[in-house]
Amino acid sequence: EMTSVTGVQTCALPIFDAEFVAVTHELTRPGKTAGKTIVVKPARLSLARVSILRGSGTMAGVPFIDAYVQQAEPVVDYLTRYSGLHPGDLDPSVSRHHITTMKAAYLQLRQLVDAGCRFVGHGLQKDFEMINVVVPPDQIVDTVDLFYLPGSRRISLRFLAWHLLGQQMSNRLQDTHDSIEDARTALQLYAKYRELSAKGTLQETINNLYAVGRQTDWQIP
């Protein structure tokens, strides 16, 4: 067990989610088809929020790290629809959140990785690549891979939450997205995965998910 900055009973199974903001705009050029554009250079994203929850014990689902990262460069887009972040959230002079530096956030995450913690979350590999931290594959439990049919599309967290947990996640169109909610949902999905595996109904459930997804064009109410 770890009892330092990471808190008690956090190393075994931290639940991770990260949010990003854009510090450069994407570069586009007109496409050959009228009204179409081609992305020449994507926007450059920067880590803006790190949320890590306890994954086991009596305090499972409780955050022990929820840090907003001060930016070294001007933010050109808070990507609010996807990040839930707004202007001022990362400014230590006005933010109501705990603000930390990029280096401090990285070192906290690095400490958990070096301690051998197994991270649970949705789309973790992409997040870790963007943060530029290397996490061994055996330390990653990605719910996007737990409910996946090889050769098919990956299933979104919202779709899995609705059909496996009966939960309607916050509406991104109303800017109410929250990384702690994402992390808690990933924790519940991992528990559901273990339950289905124990019952021997995991593959049947995955097949049904894809059948429903094709019928509904992957939309939820």
N, C-alpha and C positions, 0 to 999 in steps of 0.2 A: 504494500500500500504506500501511496505517496502522501506526505503530510506537509509539503512545502507550499509554494504559491498555487500549486494545482489542486490543493485540498485533499481531504481524506477520502479514500476509496474511489478515486477518480481514474486511476491508471488503467484498471482492467478494461474499461469499456467507455471512453469518452465519446459523447455524441457531438458531432461537429457540423457547423454550417458557417459559411462566409459570404459576405456581400461585397460588391465592387462598385466603383464609380469610374467614369471616363475622364481621363486627363488630356486626351486629344480627341478631336473629331475624326470620324472615318473619312477617307478620301475616296471619292467616286468619280466616274466619268460616264457620259451618256452611252447607252448600249445601242446595238443595231436596231432594236425594236423601239418604236416611238413610245416615250413615257417610261422606258426601262433604264435603269442605271446599273453599272458594274462597280463593285467595291474593289478599288485598287489597293487600298491599305486600310485595314480595320482600325477602329478606335483602340487606343491603348488604355487598358483598364488598370486600376490600382486598388489594392485591398483597402476596404473602408470599415468593415465590421467583422469581428470574430466572436462567435457564440459557441461555447463548449459546455455541455451539460453532463451531469453524472448519469451513467448508464445502468447502474446497479445499486442495490442497497435500499435503505429506507428513504433516501433522498434522490432516488432515480427520477430524472427529468428536471432536476433543479440546476440552474446555471451556476458554474463556479468561475467562468470567465465570460464576460459580455462587454467587450471593449470596442470603442469607436476609434478609428485610427486617424490621427492628424495627418493631413496631406502636405507633402513638400512642394507640390505643384498645384496651380489653380485647377479647380474642378470645372470642367466644361459641361458635364452632364451628370446629374446625380442618379440617373437611370431609376427614378423613383418607382416606376411601375414594377420593376424587377427587384430592386434593392430595399424598398421601403424607406430610403434615406431622403432627407430634405435639406435645402440650404440651411446652414447653421448647425446641423447635427455634428459636424466634424470640427467646429470652431471652438476651441477651449474657452474663449471669452464669453460665449453666449450659450453653448450647448448645455443641456440638462443631463447629458450622458457622461459616463466615465471615458475620458479621452486618454489615449496612449500614443506612443510613437510607433512607427513602423518597425523599428528595431526591437522594441520591447515585445510587441505582438509576435514577431517572428521567433524571438528567443523563448517565449512561453510555449509556443507550438513545438519548437525544436526540442525543448525539455521533455515533452510528452513522447515525442517520436523516439528520442534516444533512450527513454525509459522502457521502451518496448510496448507501449500502449497500443491497443487495437481500436481504431477509430470506426465509428458507425455513422453513416450519413447517406445522402442521396446526391450522386454526381461528384463524389469526393475526388476522383482522379483529376478531373478538370480543375477543381478548386486548388488542389495541391500544386498542379502544374503552373497555374497563374500566380500563386504565391511564391513559386520557385523553391519549394521544399520537397525533398525526396523522401517518400515514405515507402518502406518495403511492402510489396503486395500482400504478404501475410499479416500485415498490420492494418489492412483496409477491409471493412465489411460494407460494401456499397449496395444499398437497397435497389439501385437501378440495375444491378446485376443479379440480385436474388430473385427477381420476378421478370425474367428475360427469356424469350424464346429465340434460340440462335437463328440468325439470318433475318430476324424481324426488327422492327423499330424498337427503341427504348421507350418505356412507359413513364409518363410524368408523375411527379409526386402527388399532384392534385388528383389525377385519375386513380392512382393506387389508394389514396386516402378515402376517396368516395366509395369505391367498389369493395375494398377489403376491410375498411374500418367504419364505413358509414358516416364519414365526416366530411363536411364542407369546409375547406380551408379558406382563409381570408381572400377576398376578391382583389386580385392585383389591379384590376381596372379602376378600383377605388383607392388605390395607393395605401392599402392596409396590410401589405405584405410584411412579415416579421420573421427574422432568421431563427429566433427561438422556437417559433411555431413549427418551422421546417424541421428543426432538429428533433423536437418532441415527436413529430409525425414519423420521422425516420426510426426513432426508437420503438414506436408502436408497431411499425411495419416489420422491424426485425423480430419483435416478439411474435407477431403473426406468422412470420416465416418459420420460426422454430415450432410453433404450434402445428402448422400444416405439415411440416416435415415429420413431426412425431406421429401424426395421424396417418401419414402416407398419402395425403391428398394434395401435396404441393403441385405436382405436375398437372393434375386435373384442374386445379385452380388457375394456374398460369394459362393453360389452353383456353379456359373460359374467359379469362381477362382479354385475351387477344381476339376471341370471337366477338365479345361485346364491343371492344374497341373498333373493330372493322364495321360493325353494324351501326355504331353511333358516330363514326368518323372521329373517334377519340374525344368527343365532347362530353361534358357532364352538365347536369341541370344548373 
